[in-house]
Amino acid sequence: MTEGTHFDFSTGLGFTDWRNTDPEEVYLYNMRAEAKFPMDILDHVSLIESADFHNCKFGKLPKDIGKFKDLKKLDLSYNFLATFPKSVEDMTQLEYLDLRMNRFTAIPTTLKRIPQLKVLDLRYNQIDGIFQAPETPEELAEALKDCEIRL
């Protein structure tokens, strides 16, 4: 599940990789019990710069996800996430964040606390329109000046 500084939890679980599939053809099934986010990996691997949690059936993230301080790339696409923890502001190296195909109904305000982001992907969520409450386009664009925001 680890190769160099990349942690691939998704492949380790053996779930389907939906990334290159038309969103209309994707079938996500809730599990009776949510998959447990592997915070303990930090006790065993000294440096993780990219992590793949694609289609891991996560309904929420741990409050202390910010302990992944060295992450530059984080793929949380095709899960069941609707919120993003405040501790994300501790992820000062994070440049790429993929939140496609989750259950966000609004753009999480915590995302504007990651000014170093270069790519933020929020496509195929349940956001009503583009940049509705709690954010406006100007506020998010100002907070993430150098970021390509995909909606």
ChimeraX attribute file (.defattr): number of C-alpha atoms within 10 A of each C-alpha:
attribute: neighborCount
match mode: 1-to-1
recipient: residues
	/A:1	13
	/A:2	14
	/A:3	8
	/A:4	11
	/A:5	15
	/A:6	16
	/A:7	21
	/A:8	17
	/A:9	19
	/A:10	20
	/A:11	16
	/A:12	12
	/A:13	13
	/A:14	10
	/A:15	13
	/A:16	14
	/A:17	14
	/A:18	17
	/A:19	14
	/A:20	6
	/A:21	9
	/A:22	8
	/A:23	14
	/A:24	7
	/A:25	8
	/A:26	14
	/A:27	10
	/A:28	14
	/A:29	10
	/A:30	12
	/A:31	10
	/A:32	6
	/A:33	9
	/A:34	13
	/A:35	13
	/A:36	13
	/A:37	17
	/A:38	11
	/A:39	13
	/A:40	8
	/A:41	13
	/A:42	12
	/A:43	7
	/A:44	7
	/A:45	12
	/A:46	9
	/A:47	15
	/A:48	20
	/A:49	17
	/A:50	20
	/A:51	21
	/A:52	19
	/A:53	23
	/A:54	26
	/A:55	26
	/A:56	25
	/A:57	25
	/A:58	22
	/A:59	19
	/A:60	17
	/A:61	16
	/A:62	13
	/A:63	12
	/A:64	13
	/A:65	19
	/A:66	17
	/A:67	14
	/A:68	24
	/A:69	17
	/A:70	18
	/A:71	22
	/A:72	20
	/A:73	20
	/A:74	20
	/A:75	19
	/A:76	25
	/A:77	26
	/A:78	27
	/A:79	22
	/A:80	23
	/A:81	21
	/A:82	18
	/A:83	18
	/A:84	19
	/A:85	17
	/A:86	16
	/A:87	16
	/A:88	21
	/A:89	18
	/A:90	17
	/A:91	19
	/A:92	18
	/A:93	18
	/A:94	24
	/A:95	18
	/A:96	20
	/A:97	22
	/A:98	21
	/A:99	26
	/A:100	24
	/A:101	25
	/A:102	24
	/A:103	19
	/A:104	21
	/A:105	16
	/A:106	20
	/A:107	25
	/A:108	16
	/A:109	16
	/A:110	14
	/A:111	19
	/A:112	20
	/A:113	18
	/A:114	20
	/A:115	20
	/A:116	19
	/A:117	24
	/A:118	17
	/A:119	18
	/A:120	19
	/A:121	19
	/A:122	22
	/A:123	18
	/A:124	18
	/A:125	21
	/A:126	15
	/A:127	17
	/A:128	12
	/A:129	10
	/A:130	12
	/A:131	16
	/A:132	13
	/A:133	15
	/A:134	10
	/A:135	16
	/A:136	13
	/A:137	12
	/A:138	10
	/A:139	14
	/A:140	19
	/A:141	16
	/A:142	13
	/A:143	17
	/A:144	21
	/A:145	15
	/A:146	13
	/A:147	19
	/A:148	14
	/A:149	17
	/A:150	13
	/A:151	15
